[in-house]
Amino acid sequence: MDLASVTLAAIILLAIFDLWVGIANDAANFLNSAFGSRVAARRTVLLVAAIGVLFGALTSNGLMEVARRGVFDPSWFTDEAGLVNLQAILAIYLGVMAADVLLLDLFNSIGLPTSTTVSIISELVGASLAVALWTTPGGLSVAAGVINVGPVLGIYTGIFLSVVVAFLTSAIVMFVVRLIYSHDVGATFPRWGWVWTGFAFSSLAYFVVYKGLRSSGLVSEPAMEQLSANLVPALAAVFAIAAIAGIALRHRPRQVLGFIILVGTGALGLAFAGNDLVNFIGPSVAAAQAVLLPNVDLAGRVSTPWWVLVLAGSVMVTALAVSQKSRRVRDTEVRLAARGDSEQRFRGGPLTRAVVLIARGVFAIHLLLPAGLRTRAARRTSPPAAHGGEAPYDLLRASVNLVVASLLISLGTANGLPLSTTYITFMCAMGASLGDRVWSPGSVEGRVAGILTVLGGWLVTGLIAATGAFAIATILSLGGAAGVAATLALVLIGLWRLARVRPSLAPVVD
């Protein structure tokens, strides 16, 4: 086998590992509401999520544009005859995959969620910059031209803005929903349950259209255009049907809310697979196209075979079911949003106390409202005393987490805005817990410290990913076959060391 074939084999092997560690991190976000509310048995929740993930794998449509031409300009690595510089392209993608596997497994091992979108984009930036630097005369200032700066900055800006939008939106929606339904859902649902049932299912239907059917190829383009043209009447029909079902089942709120949670879990599983599958296998697909397709145009559009998507989805489903590190990440998120005084992994410091003080000053604006209105609102929204053994989330809040996250993701997608499903789902869960007033005085600093740690981890993700990919791509560019061997050795040693990390707290959910 020549060096290109060996390098491609290494990239494909690392892509399989990346699917495993990537879904282990992302699963925490779309499973935490179902597990946190204990809506169903673990096997049932995983089955629903697996169906969503497999369908999402197919709806990615096989167009790996970000990996091939979204971040860097592939023409830098193509000669005048249009032939691809295989050594350069393979060095980029092997550097990306090696850095991504190590980075995501590091976050999984310490139980922190991170964004696979931010990681893969940053790694593509770092690796392509390194290869351009070592293969193009002119130094760093010239090599920097390989990066598509405008689109990359647009992606980063949209992603980080989604953090604020998701947190505030979910906090407001949760407070309003709790104001309507209170904590005694059994008493309020028979009268008003149809409203939330209709809204939830119409929102999830909108989500499935824009994150599933639109890009899946399963629906013809004329049919999709017809559906888009009649979207409002279609969603109104979904609302009416769901509302009627809510009225018919008004005395069974647990069953209705439980069904919303399971449907929302499957829908978010679809979104994560459809969105993040590109992150995990995009570099390996692009590398395979460069090696196996004669005179391939990396700046064009090349579809991925459906069986590759199904295989990738199957690996993700397997990891979903058996990964122990996925439970660590999920446990971190559930603790941060749990009701009562659940023990937190994080401790507050000066920055945390400053943020809490500022937030209390901002929220003091509610004192401008009439005292009687504040008293009635407090009576409706004050959480009951926590009891041992109860689920970290109640069913109503778990359904709000999923519905608001789905709605924000679908609105962003419909308007062509770059976003991170990880950021949105995590911040929706945190915002809803604040809006639901479950942050007891004794747990506020720990929760805020945890959120700041996760946010800081996201910021550090970009820096670590870009730097790590730059270093590995440099080794590959300058080392040739020895560089490939050194990279694989580095990954194996890193995974072995990370496998020895153990969690410090017993999980609050299984």
CORPEVEN-V875226 format. One record per run of one state. SS is the DSSP state (H for helix, E for strand, C for the rest). FROM is the first residue (numbers start at 1). LEN is the number of residues. Records with the same first field share a line. If there is no record, write none. Layout:
SS: FROM-LEN + FROM-LEN
//
This chain:
C: 1-2 + 38-4 + 60-5 + 71-1 + 73-1 + 79-5 + 85-1 + 110-6 + 136-4 + 148-1 + 182-3 + 217-4 + 230-1 + 249-4 + 293-13 + 323-1 + 338-12 + 369-2 + 382-13 + 415-6 + 436-8 + 480-1 + 499-12
H: 3-35 + 42-18 + 65-6 + 74-4 + 86-24 + 116-20 + 140-7 + 149-33 + 185-32 + 221-9 + 231-18 + 253-40 + 306-17 + 324-14 + 350-19 + 371-11 + 395-20 + 421-15 + 444-36 + 481-18
E: 72-1 + 78-1 + 84-1 + 147-1
//
